[in-house]
């Protein structure tokens, strides 16, 4: 990943307990999922970390539901961001240990992020709405 891509990312916010748990999770899967681990750890390190009561309802947190659009393709998706053991693609529950999951965490409704797919192609993902569970 280029430094320019990382530098152009929007500011993000995370709940302190999510950041702690996600850091441990990313480190634990570093050998199996190096790309996701690196990207997730990078997002955690640049996030403003706050107690849950200081993070707005429009911020993508663990267990929130997110409507987003791939601006290049126009494809719109609605997903819930979950921990790996709760992932169920058919039910719209995506793991934080997917590239999309790692890219969505911490963003607010209205923000966009340039984010790579598995092949390295960068997509601009725009958050349309966030619903807390």
N, C-alpha and C positions, 0 to 999 in steps of 0.2 A: 504494500500500500504506500502511496506517495505521501510525503509530509504535507503537500499542498491540499490533498483531499481531506486529511485530518484537520488542517487549519481552517478549512472552509465550513466545518460542521457547526450547526447552531448550538447555543448554550443548552445544557440539559440539567435536570434535577432528579435526584433519587432519594428515596426514603432510606435513612441510615441502616435500618435492619435489613432491607433488601440489598443494599450495597455490600454489607458484611457477608450475607449468605451467598450472593452472586460471586463475590471475590473468591470465596472458598470453593464454590462450584466450578468456576472457570479454571482455577489452579488444579483441581482434581481431574479435569478432563483434558489437560494440556497435551498429553501424549496422544490421545484418541482424536481430538478435534482441535488441532493447533491453530487453525485460522479463526475459528469462532472464539476460542479461548483468548487469543491475542486481541481481537477486536473488542470483545466484551470487557476485558481488563482495561483497555484503552478508554472505553466509554465510562467505566466506573471512575477511572483516575481523573477524568476531566469534568465529571459531574459535580454540581453543588449538592452536597449531601446534607439533608435536613431531617428532623424528626417528622413522623407521619403527619402530625397536625399542622405542619408548616408547608406541606406539599399540596398544591391545588388539585382539585378534582379533574382538571383538564390535562393532567400530566400522566403519561403512560407509566404505570407501575405494575408490579407483578399482580396477576389476577384481574387486571383491567381488560375491558374489551375496547378494541381499536378499529376504527374505519380508516383505511388509508388507500391512496391511489399511487400507482406507478405512473409518473407523469409522462414517461416516454411512450408506454404502450396504452395508457388510458385504463388499464385493468384496475378495478376497485375490489378491495377485499375487506372483510370484517372478520377479525380473529380475537381470541382471548389469549393473553400472554400468560403462560403457565410454566411450572417447573417440569423437568423432563418426565417424571413418572406420571404426570397428569395429561401429557400431550395426547391428542386424538385429532388428527387432521380432518377426519370425516365430520367431527363435531365442531370444527373451527378453532380447536385449541392447539396453539403452536408453542413449542418449547423455547425457552430463553436461549437454549443451546443450538438454535438454528441461526443462520445469518440474518434472516429477517427479524427474528426475536431480539437478537443482540442490537440490531439497528434501531428498533422501535423504542426500547426502554429509555425513559427519561424525557422523551420529546413531548411537546405540548400541542394541542389542537392548533392548526394553522402553520406549524413549522414543517420544513422540508429538510431532508438529509440526502446527501449523495452517498450511496452504500453499495458495496460490491456483492455480486452473486458468486456462486461457487467457481465459475469460470474466470472471475476477475472483472467481468463487465460491470460498470457502475450504473446504477439506476437512481433516479431522483424519486424518493418516496415522500409523499405529502400526507400529513396527518389531517384527516377530515373531522373526526370526532373521537372522544374518549369517554367511556362510561366505567365508573368504578363498580366493582361487584360487592 
